[in-house]
Amino acid sequence: MENGIVNKVSQSGLITIDLEEYYPAGQRVLFDIKEHLFQGLILREKDFREFIKNEDWNKYRDCYVALTCSADAIVPTWAYMLLAAQLEPLAKKVVFGNLETLETILYNEILSKINIEEYKDARIVIKGCGNLPVPKAAYVQITSLLRPVAKSIMYGEPCSTVPLYKQPKA
């Protein structure tokens, strides 16, 4: 018998899901209406419509855009709708909220298309610690999606995992 090194992780039958692999490529842009408020407090319709008319919207082409207002101001709903109407033909996606909200919505759409049945009775590791801004909401969503079908769900790396769920023995 040879004394070779055995990679027990590769023989374990674990399936690793790396949510970074689902990260949609493209520039993220936060559009803050604050920059278009009169005295930082009021959105004046005439001025805002003039801005809409004169803005070069092509700079948002193929971007993911989050619309927000970071000022403590009352912004009418129609202002966000007007921006969305301008951005929709150019941007990949337009959402209301901050950049984390944008990422959460993108992941909701992507993860809802996964065929969960492929993971029936599987032992799954959801990979953690990465370089891309995968929202915590995506980890919660994938866990919720997998729990009804998976044999077990763990978080981390295959060599060092945190157990999250184990299917009860029948």
N, C-alpha and C positions, 0 to 999 in steps of 0.2 A: 504494500500500500504506500502510495506517495504521500508526502506531507505537504501538499499544495495548499494554498490559501483558498478557502471556500467563501464565496460571496453569498452569505445567507440572505442578504437583503434582496438580491436579484432572484433568489429561489423562493422567496416568501409568498409570491403571488399577489403582492400588494400592487394596487393601481394608484399611481400618483396623478393628482389633478393639480396643475399649476395654473392658477387664474391669470397670471401674467400672459400666458399664451393666448388668452381671449382678448387682451387689451387692444382696442381698435386704434390703429395708427392715425395720426392727424393732429394738427395744432389745436390746442384748447385756448379759447379766448373768453375772458370775463368782460362783459360789456356793462359798465356801471353808469346808470342814468345820472348819478350824482354830478357828473361833469356837465350836464345839460340843464341843471336847475338854476333858476334865477335867485341870486344871493344865497345859493346853497340850500334853499328851503322850498321853493315853489317851481312847479313845472308849468311854464306858460305855453299854452297850446300853439299860438302863432309862432313863437320862437322855435319850439320843438319841431313843428311841421317844416319850418324853413331849414332846420338842421337835416331832417330826413330827406328833403328835396336835394340838398347840396352835398351830402355825404357820398364819398366813394365807397360803395358797398362791396366792390370787387375784392377788397382786402380781406373779406370774410369768406371768400370762395373756398370750399372744401374744408372749412374749419368746423369745430364743434364749439357752439357759442352758448354761454350761460348769461342770462339777463338778470341784473340785480340792481338794487339801489342801496349803497352803503351809508347814505345820509339818513338822518332821522327826519324824513320828510314823507308827506302823503303823496304818493304817485298814483294817478288814476290808472285803472286796469287797461284802458284803451292805449296808454302809452307803450306798455309792454307788447300789446297786440299789434300796434303799428310797427314796432321794431321787428316782431316776428314775421309780419307780412313782407317786410323788406329783405329779411335775411333768409327766409325759407327757400327761395329759388337758388341760393348760392351756397349756403352752409350745409354741412352734412347733417347737422342736428342743431335745433334751437330749443333751449329749455329755460324755465324760470328757476332761478336759484343761484347758488354759488358753484364753484368748480367741483366740490365734492358731490353736490346734488347731480351735476352733469354726469360725473363718472358713475354714480349709482344708477341713474336712468339708463346709461349705455349698457352697464352690466346686466340690469334687469332684462333688457331686450335680448341680449346675447344668451344669457343663461336660460331664458324661457324657451329657447330653441333647441336645447340639448335633449337628446333622447336618453332620458333617465333609465329606461329599461335596459340599456347597455350595461348598467352597473348593478343589475339584480344579483344579489347574494355575493357581491364583491367586497373585498377588504380594501378600503380606500384611505389614502393619505392625501389630505388637502395641504399642498405645499404652502408654507409661510415664508416670511422674510424675503422680500424681493427688492427690485429697483424701481418698479413702476408704481404709480399711485392707485393701487387696487383698493377700492373703498371697503371698509369693514362690512358694509351692507351686503357686498357680494359674497363674503365668507358666510354670513348668516343665511343668505338665499341658497347657496349651493348646499349647505348643511340641511336646510329644510327640504330641498328637493331630493336629496339623496337618502335621507333617513328612512322613508318608507320602503326603500328597495335594497339598501346596502346591508351587508352582513356586519360590517363595522366601519366606523369613520374615525379617523385620527387627524391630528393637525401637526404640522412640522415637517421634518425630513424623515425619510424611511428609517434612518439609523437612530433617530431620536424623536419620538412622537409623543403627543399628549392624546390619550384616548378620550373621545367625545361620546361615542355611542357604540353599543354592542347589542346586536339582535338577540333577544331572549331565546334560549333553547326551547324547542317545541316539545 
